[in-house]
Amino acid sequence: MFSRRSDTPDNPAVAQLESLMEAAGDAVFRLDDVGTILYMSRRAIDLIVPSRPLLGTPLAEQIAIEDRLALEVALTRALETLEASRVRVRLYTHAAVLWVEIQFGAYVNERKSGELLAVVRDISAEQATEQRLQHLTTHDALTGLPNRSLLDDRLRMALAQARRTGAGFSVLVLDLDGFKKINDALGHGVGDTMLQVAGIRLRDALRDVDTLARVGGDEFVAILPGAVTEEELQIVARRMISAIQLPFAIEPHTLYVGASIGGATYPEHGDDEVRLLAHADTAMHRAKDTGKSRCVVYSHQKFTQPEHDVSMEAAMFEAVRNGEFLLHYQPIVDARSRQIMGFEALMRWRHPVLGLVSPMQFIPMAESNGLINLLGAWVLKAACMQNRQFEEAAGRPLYVSVNVSPRQFRNEQFLQLMDDAIALSGLRGEQLLLEITEGILMSDPEHAEALLHEITARSVRIAIDDFGTGYSSLAYLKRFPIAVLKIDRAFIKDLPQSIKDAAICNVVLSLADHLNLSTVAEGVENEQQLDFLAKQGCALIQGYLTGYPLLPEAALEALRSARALEPVASA
């Protein structure tokens, strides 16, 4: 049995004090003025169950290292003021580390030196309750992720560290595509389960150093230390989008949603948390408006020119009235014979002062203000009518390829507009190819599937544009009536030197062959690329090697010249 008493004179006052300590309900230590244990009550021994004698050792040795400074401050305050002081620390015991509250009371002993009584109370249960309450105030009750309050705190910490070290960081704002429809149709129970699963998937898609928060509804925010380039953000965003696009098996349903993401980087896109979040949120809404299931990174040039945007929008409406929009046609040719098989219609805007305005500038604006429906209807009719002239010049059937924007695709009048264009031009349905993005399929798969089947019932073909750069499941190629895959120029430009690009092209071409799909390689600019693609079985190519986008007159001349070179059939 360990002694509980140091070598002290037989003093009635000390004996009375120690008797009172034994009668106390809490563990009590008597300490000298530097915190050395002079005596410990039976309850103190029962609490710690020491493996070695503790008398004559500092009480601090039983306290967690990170809490010892707080212990010393409380002890010193009690000695200096002769008033009670309290501190909460972690105390080592034989079986665990307990949270305890220590109350120090100082007094002057018979030798006129300071001593302390340390009353120790186990508050582990209280601390656990407080921590749970604290967790509830800083974490989302449904997903367990940090909430807006903790996100703000983490953002302030990230900003402070970035300003101190000069290292950047980024934020991503993510919103689920199609969640509201599921939540309204199937109820909040299904919706809540989907949010919980989405939170787990998104957390797993990020690094341990990243923060993921749910800030309300179906919106999440991620803080990414060290990720500062657009390429880095897009890589992370693709992981997150791919995770969300996996099926949600919530009995008895199998459900699908997408995710639109906006990104902003410190300090390029904002030097405080308010601007960063606002700019990332703006970019996220741009992602939703331009196709969904994609990531858009904020740009001052694209997003912070309201006066310029207003004037450009006004100019766009004037341009429609003044006939400033026109179509260029890029040839799509057979990879082996190099014969023109069709054209892709590309919309251009010839501004009377600015000249040709980039589609990258006016198409998103037209999507946002709704003008894309009017322009899209015009493109459909004009392209189909023009194709009749192309066929007459070529003396054989040709097809025309027309891009369809997300907003057009959601337009209830789209089918009727397409029917009108086909009827007015006299084209057969198979001579029209509609190019859509993977994002259109994923934003609302049920609507997309129904509409695509109605389109293909008219023999009109569907192409997936920029195939391989989106985030869809290959299962969509089985689910939707797709006829053509357009291989994005990103996988063509480094052929045949790039082993990775060559492998990707081979996989896509093999996949298309097994699924009985046609392929068009975009961005072909040299003979080496063409030779490689032809040998690998790519049917059609498109690019500067075989034809720039042409005005209708130039395209007609190219067709007439090619026809003149063909041998004349004998009478």
Secondary structure, 3 states (H helix, E strand, C coil): CCCCECCCCCCHHHHHHHHHHHHCCCEEEEEECCCEEEEECHHHHHHHCCCCCCCCCEHHHHECHHHHHHHHHHHHHHHHHCCCEEEEEEEECCCCEEEEEEEEEEEECCCCCEEEEEEEEECHHHHHHHHHHHHHHHECCCCCCECHHHHHHHHHHHHHHHHHHCCCEEEEEEEEECHHHHHHHHCHHHHHHHHHHHHHHHHHHCCCCCEEEEEECCEEEEEEECCCCHHHHHHHHHHHHHHHHCCEEECCEEECCEEEEEEEEECCCCCCHHHHHHHHHHHHHHHHHCCCCCEEECCHHHHCCHHHHHHHHHHHHHHHHHCCEEEEEEEEEECCCCCEEEEEEEEEEEECCCEEECHHHHHHHHHHHCHHHHHHHHHHHHHHHHHHHHHHHHCCCCEEEEECCHHHHHCCCHHHHHHHHHHHHCCCHHHEEEEECHHHHHHCHHHHHHHHHHHHCCCCEEEEEEECCCCCCCHHHHHCCCCEEEECHHHCCCCCCCHHHHHHHHHHHHHHHHCCCEEEEECCCCHHHHHHHHHCCCCEEECCCCCCCECHHHHHHHHHHHHHCCCCCCC
